[in-house]
Amino acid sequence: MIMFYADLIFSYIGVLLSIAFFTLMERKLMGLAHYRKGPNKVLLWGISQPIADATKLLTKEYTKLSFLKYSMFNSGPSTSILLMLLCWGWYEFSSSITPTSMKIMIIVSLMSLTAYGFILMSWGSNSKYSLVGGYRAVAQIISYEVCMVIFMMIIFYLCKSFKMSDLKELQENMWFMFSFYPTFLCWTLLCMAESNRTPFDTAEGESEIVSGFNIEYGGGLFALIFISEYGMIMLMSFLSSLIFLGGMTMLMVKTFAFCTLYIWVRCAFPRVRYDNLMMMCWKVSLPYSLSAIMIMSIN
């Protein structure tokens, strides 16, 4: 029990530190893509820029609200970061107190609850702009989660197991990224849409809907939203490396490469229109995923 909680605490510390320096890496790579320098002033090469940004956000003044209104306003970011940490906390540690066979399904179930964070943020803000952004975010996430779960079921059906160790054994000769290349491409698209990430950040498009569901947030609560978003990006990269990129061999390197792909796509492609994004899910991704699982079940 003590070892389990020690693993859990170290996991959370590692995730939070990784999120901080992932933002630094993103700003550096985007600077290179845009032919500018990016963060380079704070300490050496701007390496302490994430710490400076976090300190600035956490020390800003809070909005003065009554207790009831502040509870509603605070519930959205708190729910989002709690769900993100719970998803990381259910991974297979060296010391575990629960069976490992169904942990991936618990993680998927927790990921499906992230829509409630957007609902609470948009509802608690008491703003029509925030409410419109929240509606768009929830519709987008629920739509793309359906296809994601179906693709996961296809892989687990082929493996006849929910254990990550079995996925690693089946990918010793060839990664699933190569043997199921169209599925991997569709999975990557779904991960970016699920993470509400450019070019699919239609719920948070500053140039279109005034920053969407998080328009009323600032300071420490905005930092919580930011941390939960980047934590889910890293989680999706982590799961993609486990399922499609050979399992647990050199896992951190492959997760880093998948995170870099997110940044490259953000720099390379413009934001898509919201109706095109939703139609891509219901008219392309969902029929493809249903036909794929039907073919697998026949074979």
C-alpha positions as CSV (number, residue, x, y, z in Angstrom):
1,M,0.0,0.0,0.0
2,I,2.8,2.4,0.9
3,M,4.6,1.7,-2.3
4,F,1.5,2.2,-4.3
5,Y,1.0,5.7,-2.9
6,A,4.6,6.5,-3.4
7,D,4.3,5.5,-7.0
8,L,1.2,7.7,-7.3
9,I,2.8,10.8,-5.8
10,F,5.9,10.4,-8.0
11,S,3.7,10.0,-11.0
12,Y,1.7,13.2,-10.3
13,I,4.9,15.2,-9.7
14,G,6.4,13.9,-12.9
15,V,3.3,14.7,-14.9
16,L,3.1,18.3,-13.5
17,L,6.8,18.9,-14.2
18,S,6.4,17.4,-17.7
19,I,3.5,19.7,-18.5
20,A,5.5,22.8,-17.4
21,F,8.4,22.0,-19.7
22,F,6.1,20.7,-22.5
23,T,4.8,24.2,-22.7
24,L,8.4,25.5,-23.0
25,M,9.2,23.0,-25.8
26,E,6.0,24.0,-27.6
27,R,6.8,27.7,-27.5
28,K,10.4,27.0,-28.6
29,L,9.3,24.8,-31.6
30,M,6.6,27.3,-32.6
31,G,9.2,30.0,-32.5
32,L,11.4,28.0,-34.9
33,A,8.4,27.4,-37.2
34,H,7.6,31.1,-37.3
35,Y,11.2,32.3,-37.7
36,R,11.4,33.9,-34.3
37,K,13.2,33.1,-31.0
38,G,10.5,32.2,-28.5
39,P,11.2,32.3,-24.7
40,N,14.9,33.1,-24.2
41,K,15.1,35.8,-21.5
42,V,14.4,34.1,-18.1
43,L,17.5,32.4,-16.7
44,L,19.5,30.3,-19.3
45,W,17.8,29.9,-22.7
46,G,14.4,30.7,-21.1
47,I,14.5,27.4,-19.2
48,S,12.7,28.8,-16.1
49,Q,10.0,30.5,-18.2
50,P,7.3,27.9,-17.2
51,I,8.0,28.5,-13.5
52,A,7.7,32.3,-14.0
53,D,4.5,31.9,-15.9
54,A,3.0,29.6,-13.2
55,T,4.0,32.1,-10.4
56,K,2.5,35.0,-12.3
57,L,-0.8,33.2,-12.8
58,L,-1.1,31.8,-9.3
59,T,-0.4,35.2,-7.7
60,K,-3.0,37.2,-9.7
61,E,-6.0,38.6,-7.9
62,Y,-9.1,36.4,-7.8
63,T,-12.6,37.6,-8.9
64,K,-14.6,38.6,-5.8
65,L,-17.8,36.5,-5.8
66,S,-20.2,35.1,-3.2
67,F,-19.5,31.7,-1.8
68,L,-22.2,30.0,-3.9
69,K,-21.2,31.6,-7.2
70,Y,-17.5,31.0,-6.5
71,S,-18.2,27.3,-5.8
72,M,-19.9,27.0,-9.2
73,F,-17.2,29.1,-10.9
74,N,-14.4,26.9,-9.3
75,S,-16.0,23.5,-10.0
76,G,-15.2,23.3,-13.7
77,P,-11.3,23.7,-13.5
78,S,-11.2,21.6,-10.3
79,T,-13.1,18.8,-12.1
80,S,-10.9,19.0,-15.2
81,I,-7.6,18.7,-13.3
82,L,-8.9,16.0,-11.0
83,L,-10.0,13.8,-13.9
84,M,-6.7,14.4,-15.6
85,L,-4.7,13.3,-12.5
86,L,-7.0,10.3,-12.0
87,C,-6.4,9.1,-15.6
88,W,-2.6,9.2,-14.9
89,G,-3.1,7.6,-11.5
90,W,-4.8,4.5,-12.9
91,Y,-1.8,3.4,-15.0
92,E,-0.1,0.1,-14.1
93,F,2.5,1.0,-11.4
94,S,5.1,-1.4,-10.1
95,S,3.1,-1.7,-6.9
96,S,-0.7,-2.0,-7.4
97,I,-3.7,-2.6,-5.2
98,T,-6.1,-3.4,-8.0
99,P,-6.1,-6.0,-10.8
100,T,-4.3,-4.8,-14.0
101,S,-6.5,-6.5,-16.6
102,M,-9.2,-3.7,-16.9
103,K,-7.2,-0.6,-15.9
104,I,-7.2,0.7,-19.5
105,M,-11.1,0.6,-19.5
106,I,-11.1,2.6,-16.2
107,I,-8.9,5.2,-17.9
108,V,-11.2,5.4,-20.9
109,S,-14.2,5.8,-18.6
110,L,-12.5,8.6,-16.8
111,M,-11.7,10.3,-20.1
112,S,-15.4,10.2,-21.0
113,L,-16.1,12.4,-17.9
114,T,-14.0,15.3,-19.2
115,A,-17.0,16.8,-20.9
116,Y,-18.4,17.6,-17.4
117,G,-15.5,20.0,-16.8
118,F,-16.5,22.0,-19.9
119,I,-20.1,22.0,-18.9
120,L,-19.4,23.3,-15.4
121,M,-17.0,25.9,-16.7
122,S,-19.4,27.3,-19.3
123,W,-22.4,27.1,-16.9
124,G,-20.6,28.6,-13.9
125,S,-19.2,31.5,-15.9
126,N,-22.8,32.9,-16.4
127,S,-21.8,34.2,-19.9
128,K,-23.5,33.6,-23.2
129,Y,-20.1,33.5,-25.0
130,S,-18.8,30.9,-22.5
131,L,-22.0,28.9,-22.8
132,V,-21.7,28.7,-26.7
133,G,-18.1,27.6,-26.4
134,G,-19.0,24.9,-23.8
135,Y,-21.8,23.5,-26.0
136,R,-19.3,23.3,-28.9
137,A,-16.7,21.6,-26.8
138,V,-19.0,19.0,-25.3
139,A,-20.5,18.1,-28.7
140,Q,-17.1,17.7,-30.2
141,I,-15.6,15.6,-27.4
142,I,-18.6,13.3,-27.1
143,S,-18.7,12.8,-30.8
144,Y,-15.0,11.9,-31.2
145,E,-14.9,9.7,-28.1
146,V,-17.3,7.3,-29.7
147,C,-14.9,6.6,-32.5
148,M,-11.9,6.4,-30.2
149,V,-13.4,3.8,-28.0
150,I,-14.3,1.7,-31.1
151,F,-10.7,1.8,-32.4
152,M,-9.5,0.8,-28.9
153,M,-11.9,-2.1,-28.9
154,I,-10.6,-3.3,-32.3
155,I,-7.0,-3.4,-31.0
156,F,-8.0,-5.2,-27.8
157,Y,-10.2,-7.6,-29.7
158,L,-7.2,-8.6,-31.8
159,C,-5.0,-9.0,-28.7
160,K,-7.7,-10.8,-26.8
161,S,-6.5,-9.0,-23.7
162,F,-6.7,-5.6,-22.0
163,K,-3.1,-5.8,-20.6
164,M,-0.4,-3.5,-22.0
165,S,2.2,-6.2,-21.7
166,D,0.2,-8.3,-24.2
167,L,0.2,-5.3,-26.6
168,K,3.9,-5.1,-26.3
169,E,4.4,-8.8,-27.2
170,L,2.2,-8.6,-30.3
171,Q,4.2,-5.6,-31.6
172,E,7.7,-7.2,-31.2
173,N,8.0,-7.9,-35.0
174,M,5.9,-5.0,-36.4
175,W,4.3,-2.0,-34.7
176,F,0.5,-1.6,-35.1
177,M,1.3,1.8,-36.6
178,F,2.5,0.0,-39.8
179,S,0.2,-3.0,-39.8
180,F,-2.9,-0.8,-39.2
181,Y,-1.7,2.4,-40.9
182,P,-5.1,3.8,-41.9
183,T,-6.4,3.1,-38.4
184,F,-3.4,4.9,-36.9
185,L,-3.9,8.0,-39.1
186,C,-7.6,8.1,-38.1
187,W,-6.6,7.6,-34.4
188,T,-4.2,10.5,-34.6
189,L,-6.9,12.8,-36.0
190,L,-9.3,11.7,-33.2
191,C,-6.7,12.3,-30.5
192,M,-6.2,15.9,-31.7
193,A,-10.0,16.5,-31.9
194,E,-10.5,14.8,-28.5
195,S,-7.8,17.1,-26.9
196,N,-9.5,20.2,-28.4
197,R,-6.2,21.0,-30.1
198,T,-5.3,23.0,-33.2
199,P,-6.6,22.6,-36.0
200,F,-9.6,21.3,-34.1
201,D,-9.8,23.9,-31.3
202,T,-13.1,25.2,-32.5
203,A,-14.5,25.4,-29.0
204,E,-11.6,27.7,-28.0
205,G,-11.0,29.7,-31.2
206,E,-10.1,33.1,-29.9
207,S,-10.6,34.7,-33.3
208,E,-14.1,33.3,-33.7
209,I,-15.9,33.0,-30.3
210,V,-13.9,35.1,-27.8
211,S,-11.9,32.2,-26.3
212,G,-15.0,30.0,-25.7
213,F,-15.7,28.3,-22.4
214,N,-12.7,29.8,-20.5
215,I,-13.4,33.5,-21.4
216,E,-14.2,34.4,-17.7
217,Y,-11.2,32.6,-16.2
218,G,-7.9,34.1,-15.2
219,G,-5.1,33.7,-12.6
220,G,-4.9,30.3,-10.8
221,L,-8.1,28.9,-12.2
222,F,-6.9,29.5,-15.8
223,A,-3.7,27.7,-14.8
224,L,-5.7,24.7,-13.7
225,I,-7.5,24.7,-17.1
226,F,-4.2,25.0,-18.9
227,I,-2.6,22.2,-16.9
228,S,-5.5,19.8,-17.4
229,E,-5.5,20.4,-21.2
230,Y,-1.8,19.7,-21.6
231,G,-2.0,16.8,-19.2
232,M,-4.7,15.2,-21.4
233,I,-2.5,15.9,-24.5
234,M,0.4,14.0,-22.9
235,L,-2.0,11.2,-21.8
236,M,-3.3,10.7,-25.4
237,S,0.3,10.7,-26.6
238,F,1.2,8.1,-23.9
239,L,-1.8,5.8,-24.9
240,S,-1.0,6.2,-28.6
241,S,2.6,5.0,-27.9
242,L,1.4,2.0,-25.9
243,I,-1.3,1.0,-28.4
244,F,0.3,1.7,-31.8
245,L,4.1,2.4,-31.3
246,G,5.4,-0.9,-29.8
247,G,4.2,-0.8,-26.2
248,M,6.5,0.0,-23.3
249,T,9.9,-0.1,-25.1
250,M,11.4,3.4,-25.2
251,L,8.0,4.7,-24.1
252,M,9.1,8.2,-23.0
253,V,10.9,8.8,-26.4
254,K,7.8,7.8,-28.4
255,T,5.5,9.9,-26.2
256,F,7.8,12.9,-26.7
257,A,7.7,12.3,-30.5
258,F,3.9,12.1,-30.5
259,C,3.7,15.3,-28.4
260,T,6.0,17.0,-31.0
261,L,3.5,15.9,-33.7
262,Y,0.8,17.9,-31.9
263,I,3.0,21.0,-32.1
264,W,4.0,20.5,-35.7
265,V,0.3,20.2,-36.7
266,R,-0.5,23.3,-34.8
267,C,2.1,25.2,-36.7
268,A,1.3,23.8,-40.1
269,F,-2.5,23.7,-40.5
270,P,-5.2,26.3,-40.1
271,R,-8.3,25.9,-37.9
272,V,-11.1,23.9,-39.6
273,R,-14.7,25.0,-39.6
274,Y,-16.9,23.6,-36.9
275,D,-19.5,22.1,-39.1
276,N,-16.8,20.4,-41.2
277,L,-15.3,19.0,-38.0
278,M,-18.5,17.4,-36.9
279,M,-19.4,16.1,-40.3
280,M,-15.9,14.5,-40.5
281,C,-16.7,12.6,-37.3
282,W,-20.2,11.4,-38.2
283,K,-19.8,10.9,-41.9
284,V,-16.2,9.7,-42.1
285,S,-14.7,8.5,-38.8
286,L,-17.7,6.8,-37.4
287,P,-18.6,4.7,-40.5
288,Y,-15.0,3.7,-40.9
289,S,-14.7,2.6,-37.3
290,L,-18.0,0.7,-37.4
291,S,-17.0,-1.0,-40.7
292,A,-13.5,-1.9,-39.2
293,I,-15.0,-3.5,-36.1
294,M,-17.5,-5.4,-38.2
295,I,-14.8,-6.8,-40.4
296,M,-12.7,-7.8,-37.4
297,S,-15.7,-9.6,-35.8
298,I,-16.3,-11.6,-39.0
299,N,-12.7,-12.7,-39.2
